[in-house]
Amino acid sequence: MSSPTPPRPGLAALTGELGLLYGGDYNPEQWPRHVWDEDVALMQAAGVNLVTVGVFSWATLEPRPGEHDLGWLDDVLDLLHAGGIAVDLATPTASPPPWLGLRWPETRAVTPDGVRLSHGSRNHFCPSSPVYRERALDIARVLVERYAAHPAVRMWHVGNEYGQVCSCDLCAAGFRTWLERRHGTVDELNRAWGTTFWSQRYDDWSEVVPPRAAPYLINPTQVLDHRRFASDQLLALYVEQRDLVRAHAPQTPVTTNFMGFHHATDYWRWAPEVDVVADDTYGDPADPESRVLQSLSHDLMRSLRGGEPWLLMEQAVSAVNWRPHNVPKSPRQARLDSLRAVARGADGSCYFQWRASTFGAERFHSALVPHAGPDTRLHRAVRAHGAELRSLARLAGTRVEARTALVFDWSSWWAAEERAQPSDRLRVLPQVLAYYRALWRAGVAVDVVHPGGDLAGYDLVVAPQLYLVDEDDARNLRGVVERGGVLVLGPFSGVADRDGHVRTGRFPVPFADLVGASGEEFCPLPDDGVRVTSAELGDFTGTVWGERLRLDGGEAVATFAGADLDGCPAVVRHRAAGSSPVASATGPSGTARSGETSYVATVPPRAVLDDVLARAARAAGVEGVVPGGGPLPEGVEAVRRGDVLVLLNTSTVAHELALAGTHHDLLSGTDTTGTVHLEAEDAVALIERTS
């Protein structure tokens, strides 16, 4: 019998020695050598303990095919190690040098319109090109053979921000191979794609191509499968380099940087392949809702590997350069953004980049050392934040415990937003964000889950818009109600199967009996919406979406009043018969509670959705992390990580919260009893005094 595979090293391999990680992307090749010594001294003064090196250095490391210049990198790594700064060393394969694409044009990606991309930017490679993959592995091999044992290198960073799509003939061949593995035969492909529609039936695999320029709508399942393929294709590219690195550096964690809710990459499939979940999050300081999206993205990253600590790999310390109008963050905003990530499970807070570039496309992107140098408000704040992160060292390795799950699936997202849907206004991420916001405002801890994931630990499960769900995942969600939990479904859910085919029968077919209502027609609403009446929620206007439902045992919590949907349920609640007892946080283990489902068949105002989710949370026995229930003061966030309660006040006014007992604030070093005072744009990290 073979011995079990030892666990892969994760962030604990670094944080056990370094504490919470702090730093960012470092690009010394952009600077003369005399700047490097100053950089290390400034890093030490700022408390920086981790930098990512080499992400875009391929042309510097290999100026001509097969000729390598590594002396400068030797010096950089030695200098950083002497300064006590760990390195996350990158394989520089996200941006091939010009010589690669000029000598081998097939290494450059092709758009769906048939245009072959040029060099001069980044991420212009074709992921299917054998030449690109060979050359990428070669430069990765050169680096890992030379630096696997270098004491500065504590983590490896493969590629950068994977997400591009190529439609060339090489990728078409890869797509066909992927389809053959998925569907087996051309006949099964024809069934899955519904090719009897518009005379699209295929007779041979060679006839199948990726979605390309066409006169009208493209087969939606062809598009869906191609999105799945494109994500898997990039994952295979990552795994190829990762395995090379692991072979030479088996005790060093390997990762790449995710990008939150990035449309092109299914991170449920990627997460098991990285040793550390790392993410790039660029909140918009001009958008008050950005803090909610950041929180949701952080909760996703924490959830991708079952609650493990993760790393905020990139963020902006002030302005970015790629929005039409780049409002800078204040130092207070930047501090709150960093603390938000740490509160939600990050064991490190890093930035793009260390020193602001003076040339190139990102020359106006903010950095920890700005163009004006270290004697600046920004850099003084950077140094102060490095010091205060050390005061939060006890958070490293701890977890956020949640009894509420938010369901999200990339395939469903892709399918729901294909063209030729009933409405292009019912967008998935705004729906997910709206339902999440209601829980966020109440301080309810939320994990993000795949519909097929383990739901046993959750008493409240919320699926804001699960358009596509296969039979196994539907059974998994039904199990929540059957064991006595509470399920909340948003509109347009359970409509399609795994191939994107609309289920026949009254919708939502997999959940209609749980919902206690069933529908026969989707009804996008006029621009001014439709009036909805409710004794429980108060009257409101439903917008964007409606459904022609009838009650089948459920209770109409809210009803459309007017227009063509007059009298149809808009919000339905149904208590399941015969559900099992569950343990409740507010009662003894085994307290009997009937399972319950709520179905929201429109887009209600924020306050109404807050009420719907608050009522569902009470039914599930779920409370926020701040005792007392109800929404937090406007702009206040609350997260409990381990034994630390973190409160962030993102508003411009002070707030007070009542907390029983005496608490010590790790950030300020002060104690408070009873009432906690939160200054505007400030934070506290509280541990309860037991004596």
Backbone hydrogen bonds, N-H to C=O, Kabsch-Sander energy under -0.5 kcal/mol:
donor,donor_aa,acceptor,acceptor_aa,energy
13,A,10,G,-1.5
14,L,11,L,-2.3
15,T,11,L,-2.9
16,G,12,A,-1.7
17,E,14,L,-1.2
18,L,14,L,-3.1
19,G,15,T,-2.0
21,L,347,D,-2.4
23,G,349,S,-1.1
24,G,50,L,-1.1
25,D,351,Y,-2.3
26,Y,52,T,-3.5
30,Q,27,N,-1.9
31,W,28,P,-2.3
35,V,32,P,-1.8
36,W,32,P,-0.6
36,W,33,R,-1.1
37,D,33,R,-0.8
38,E,34,H,-0.8
39,D,35,V,-2.6
40,V,36,W,-2.3
41,A,37,D,-2.0
42,L,38,E,-2.6
43,M,39,D,-2.7
44,Q,40,V,-2.4
45,A,41,A,-2.0
46,A,42,L,-1.8
47,G,43,M,-0.7
47,G,44,Q,-1.0
48,V,43,M,-2.4
49,N,22,Y,-2.6
50,L,22,Y,-1.6
51,V,86,A,-2.0
52,T,24,G,-1.8
53,V,51,V,-0.5
53,V,88,D,-1.8
54,G,26,Y,-0.7
57,S,54,G,-1.4
61,L,57,S,-2.8
62,E,58,W,-2.9
64,R,67,E,-0.8
67,E,64,R,-2.5
68,H,66,G,-0.6
69,D,61,L,-2.5
70,L,68,H,-0.6
74,D,70,L,-2.4
75,D,71,G,-2.1
76,V,72,W,-2.2
77,L,73,L,-2.6
78,D,74,D,-2.3
79,L,75,D,-2.5
80,L,76,V,-2.6
81,H,77,L,-2.5
82,A,78,D,-2.4
83,G,79,L,-1.3
84,G,81,H,-1.8
85,I,80,L,-2.6
86,A,49,N,-2.1
86,A,84,G,-0.5
87,V,152,A,-2.9
88,D,51,V,-2.8
89,L,87,V,-0.8
89,L,155,M,-2.3
90,A,53,V,-2.7
91,T,157,H,-2.3
93,T,91,T,-1.5
94,A,55,V,-0.6
95,S,92,P,-0.7
100,L,97,P,-1.3
101,G,97,P,-0.9
102,L,98,P,-2.0
103,R,99,W,-2.2
104,W,100,L,-2.3
107,T,104,W,-2.5
108,R,105,P,-1.9
109,A,124,H,-2.5
111,T,115,V,-2.6
114,G,111,T,-2.4
116,R,114,G,-0.5
117,L,109,A,-3.2
117,L,115,V,-0.5
123,N,94,A,-1.9
126,C,107,T,-2.5
129,S,126,C,-1.2
133,R,129,S,-2.5
134,E,130,P,-2.5
135,R,131,V,-2.7
136,A,132,Y,-2.9
137,L,133,R,-2.4
138,D,134,E,-2.0
139,I,135,R,-2.3
140,A,136,A,-2.0
141,R,137,L,-2.6
142,V,138,D,-2.4
143,L,139,I,-1.8
144,V,140,A,-2.7
145,E,141,R,-2.5
146,R,142,V,-1.3
147,Y,143,L,-2.7
148,A,144,V,-1.7
150,H,147,Y,-1.3
153,V,150,H,-1.2
154,R,87,V,-2.4
154,R,152,A,-0.8
155,M,87,V,-1.4
156,W,253,P,-2.4
157,H,89,L,-2.7
158,V,156,W,-0.5
158,V,255,T,-3.0
159,G,91,T,-0.9
159,G,157,H,-0.5
167,S,110,V,-2.6
172,A,168,C,-2.0
173,A,169,D,-2.1
174,G,170,L,-1.9
175,F,171,C,-2.6
176,R,172,A,-2.2
177,T,173,A,-2.0
178,W,174,G,-2.4
179,L,175,F,-2.7
180,E,176,R,-2.3
181,R,177,T,-1.9
182,R,178,W,-2.0
183,H,179,L,-3.3
184,G,179,L,-0.6
184,G,180,E,-1.8
185,T,183,H,-1.7
189,L,185,T,-2.1
190,N,186,V,-2.8
191,R,187,D,-2.0
192,A,188,E,-2.9
193,W,189,L,-2.8
194,G,190,N,-0.9
194,G,191,R,-0.5
195,T,190,N,-1.9
197,F,194,G,-1.8
199,S,196,T,-1.0
200,Q,195,T,-2.1
200,Q,197,F,-0.7
201,R,195,T,-0.7
207,E,204,D,-1.9
208,V,205,W,-2.0
213,A,112,P,-2.1
223,V,219,N,-1.9
224,L,220,P,-2.3
225,D,221,T,-2.8
226,H,222,Q,-2.0
227,R,223,V,-2.1
228,R,224,L,-2.0
229,F,225,D,-2.8
230,A,226,H,-2.9
231,S,227,R,-1.9
232,D,228,R,-2.2
233,Q,229,F,-3.2
234,L,230,A,-1.8
235,L,231,S,-2.0
236,A,232,D,-2.5
237,L,233,Q,-1.6
238,Y,234,L,-2.3
239,V,235,L,-3.0
240,E,236,A,-2.1
241,Q,237,L,-1.4
242,R,238,Y,-2.9
243,D,239,V,-2.9
244,L,240,E,-1.2
245,V,241,Q,-2.3
246,R,242,R,-3.0
247,A,243,D,-2.0
248,H,244,L,-1.0
248,H,245,V,-0.8
249,A,245,V,-2.6
252,T,249,A,-1.7
255,T,156,W,-2.4
258,F,256,T,-0.6
258,F,278,A,-3.3
262,H,260,G,-2.0
265,T,262,H,-0.8
267,Y,265,T,-1.2
269,R,266,D,-1.3
270,W,266,D,-1.3
271,A,267,Y,-2.6
273,E,270,W,-2.2
274,V,271,A,-1.3
275,D,254,V,-2.7
276,V,254,V,-0.7
278,A,256,T,-0.7
278,A,276,V,-0.6
279,D,311,L,-2.3
280,D,258,F,-1.6
281,T,279,D,-0.5
281,T,314,E,-2.6
283,G,281,T,-0.6
287,D,284,D,-1.8
290,S,287,D,-1.9
291,R,288,P,-0.7
292,V,289,E,-0.9
293,L,289,E,-1.9
294,Q,290,S,-2.9
295,S,291,R,-1.9
296,L,292,V,-2.5
297,S,293,L,-2.7
298,H,294,Q,-2.7
299,D,295,S,-2.5
300,L,296,L,-2.2
301,M,297,S,-2.4
302,R,298,H,-2.4
303,S,299,D,-1.6
304,L,300,L,-1.6
305,R,301,M,-0.5
306,G,303,S,-1.9
307,G,302,R,-1.8
308,E,305,R,-1.0
310,W,345,G,-1.4
311,L,277,V,-2.6
312,L,348,G,-1.9
313,M,279,D,-1.7
313,M,311,L,-1.3
314,E,279,D,-1.7
327,V,325,H,-1.2
334,A,330,S,-2.6
335,R,331,P,-2.3
336,L,332,R,-2.3
337,D,333,Q,-2.5
338,S,334,A,-2.0
339,L,335,R,-2.7
340,R,336,L,-2.5
341,A,337,D,-1.5
342,V,338,S,-1.9
343,A,339,L,-2.8
344,R,340,R,-1.6
345,G,342,V,-1.5
346,A,341,A,-2.5
347,D,310,W,-3.4
349,S,21,L,-2.9
350,C,312,L,-2.5
351,Y,23,G,-1.5
352,F,315,Q,-2.4
353,Q,351,Y,-0.5
354,W,25,D,-3.1
356,A,369,V,-2.6
363,R,360,G,-1.5
365,H,362,E,-1.6
366,S,319,A,-2.7
368,L,353,Q,-2.3
369,V,354,W,-2.5
373,G,370,P,-2.0
376,T,374,P,-2.2
380,R,376,T,-2.2
381,A,377,R,-2.0
382,V,378,L,-1.8
383,R,379,H,-2.2
384,A,380,R,-2.1
385,H,381,A,-2.5
386,G,382,V,-2.0
387,A,383,R,-1.6
388,E,384,A,-2.0
389,L,385,H,-2.2
390,R,386,G,-0.9
391,S,387,A,-0.6
391,S,388,E,-0.6
392,L,389,L,-1.4
393,A,390,R,-1.2
395,L,392,L,-2.4
396,A,393,A,-1.5
398,T,395,L,-2.4
401,E,399,R,-0.5
404,T,445,A,-0.7
405,A,460,L,-2.6
406,L,447,D,-2.9
407,V,405,A,-0.5
407,V,462,V,-3.2
408,F,449,V,-2.6
413,W,409,D,-2.0
414,W,410,W,-3.0
415,A,411,S,-2.6
416,A,412,S,-2.7
417,E,413,W,-1.3
418,E,415,A,-1.2
427,R,425,R,-1.5
431,Q,427,R,-1.5
432,V,428,V,-2.9
433,L,429,L,-3.0
434,A,430,P,-2.0
435,Y,431,Q,-2.0
436,Y,432,V,-2.4
437,R,433,L,-2.8
438,A,434,A,-1.3
439,L,435,Y,-1.1
440,W,436,Y,-2.9
441,R,437,R,-2.8
442,A,438,A,-0.8
443,G,440,W,-1.4
444,V,439,L,-2.4
447,D,404,T,-2.5
448,V,299,D,-0.6
449,V,406,L,-2.8
453,G,450,H,-2.5
455,L,453,G,-0.6
458,Y,455,L,-1.8
459,D,403,R,-1.8
460,L,403,R,-1.7
461,V,486,V,-2.7
462,V,405,A,-3.0
463,A,488,V,-3.4
467,Y,465,Q,-0.9
469,V,496,A,-2.2
474,A,470,D,-2.3
475,R,471,E,-2.2
476,N,472,D,-2.0
477,L,473,D,-2.1
478,R,474,A,-2.4
479,G,475,R,-1.7
480,V,476,N,-0.5
480,V,477,L,-1.1
481,V,477,L,-0.7
481,V,478,R,-0.6
482,E,478,R,-2.2
483,R,479,G,-1.6
484,G,481,V,-1.8
485,G,480,V,-3.0
486,V,459,D,-2.7
487,L,596,E,-2.8
488,V,461,V,-2.5
489,L,598,S,-3.1
490,G,463,A,-2.7
494,G,466,L,-3.5
495,V,467,Y,-0.7
496,A,467,Y,-2.7
497,D,501,H,-2.1
500,G,497,D,-2.4
503,R,495,V,-2.8
507,F,519,G,-1.2
511,F,508,P,-2.0
512,A,508,P,-1.5
514,L,511,F,-0.5
515,V,511,F,-2.6
516,G,512,A,-1.9
517,A,512,A,-1.1
518,S,550,R,-2.0
519,G,507,F,-3.1
520,E,548,R,-2.0
521,E,548,R,-0.6
523,C,546,G,-3.2
525,L,544,V,-1.6
529,G,526,P,-2.4
530,V,542,G,-2.4
532,V,540,F,-3.3
533,T,559,T,-2.9
536,E,557,V,-0.6
538,G,534,S,-1.4
540,F,532,V,-2.5
542,G,530,V,-3.0
542,G,540,F,-0.6
543,T,603,V,-2.0
545,W,543,T,-3.4
548,R,521,E,-2.9
549,L,547,E,-1.3
550,R,518,S,-2.3
552,D,516,G,-3.0
554,G,516,G,-2.3
555,E,573,R,-3.4
557,V,555,E,-1.1
557,V,571,V,-2.0
558,A,571,V,-1.7
559,T,533,T,-2.5
560,F,568,C,-3.0
561,A,531,R,-3.1
565,L,562,G,-0.7
566,D,563,A,-1.2
567,G,560,F,-3.0
568,C,565,L,-2.7
570,A,558,A,-3.1
571,V,558,A,-1.6
572,V,599,Y,-2.6
573,R,555,E,-2.4
574,H,597,T,-2.6
576,A,574,H,-0.5
576,A,595,G,-2.7
579,S,576,A,-0.6
580,S,482,E,-2.1
582,V,591,T,-1.4
587,G,584,S,-1.1
591,T,588,P,-1.9
596,E,485,G,-2.1
597,T,574,H,-2.5
598,S,487,L,-2.5
599,Y,572,V,-2.9
600,V,489,L,-2.5
601,A,570,A,-3.0
601,A,599,Y,-0.6
603,V,543,T,-1.3
603,V,545,W,-0.5
609,L,605,P,-2.2
610,D,606,R,-2.5
611,D,607,A,-1.7
612,V,608,V,-2.4
613,L,609,L,-2.6
614,A,610,D,-2.4
615,R,611,D,-2.5
616,A,612,V,-1.9
617,A,613,L,-2.5
618,R,614,A,-2.1
619,A,615,R,-2.2
620,A,616,A,-1.6
621,G,617,A,-0.6
621,G,618,R,-1.1
622,V,617,A,-2.9
625,V,443,G,-2.6
629,G,626,V,-1.0
632,L,441,R,-3.4
636,V,633,P,-2.5
637,E,648,L,-2.8
639,V,646,V,-2.3
641,R,639,V,-0.6
641,R,644,V,-2.6
642,G,399,R,-2.5
642,G,640,R,-0.5
644,V,641,R,-2.2
645,L,643,D,-0.5
645,L,686,L,-2.8
646,V,639,V,-3.4
646,V,644,V,-0.7
647,L,645,L,-0.5
647,L,684,V,-2.3
648,L,637,E,-2.2
649,N,682,D,-3.0
650,T,635,G,-3.0
650,T,648,L,-0.7
655,H,678,L,-2.5
657,L,676,V,-2.3
659,L,657,L,-0.5
659,L,674,G,-3.8
663,H,672,T,-3.1
664,H,687,I,-3.0
665,D,670,T,-3.3
666,L,664,H,-0.7
666,L,685,A,-3.2
669,G,665,D,-2.5
672,T,663,H,-2.6
674,G,661,G,-2.3
675,T,673,T,-1.5
676,V,657,L,-3.6
677,H,675,T,-0.5
678,L,655,H,-3.5
678,L,676,V,-0.5
679,E,677,H,-0.6
681,E,651,S,-1.7
682,D,649,N,-0.7
682,D,679,E,-1.0
684,V,647,L,-2.0
686,L,645,L,-3.1
687,I,664,H,-2.2
689,R,662,T,-3.2
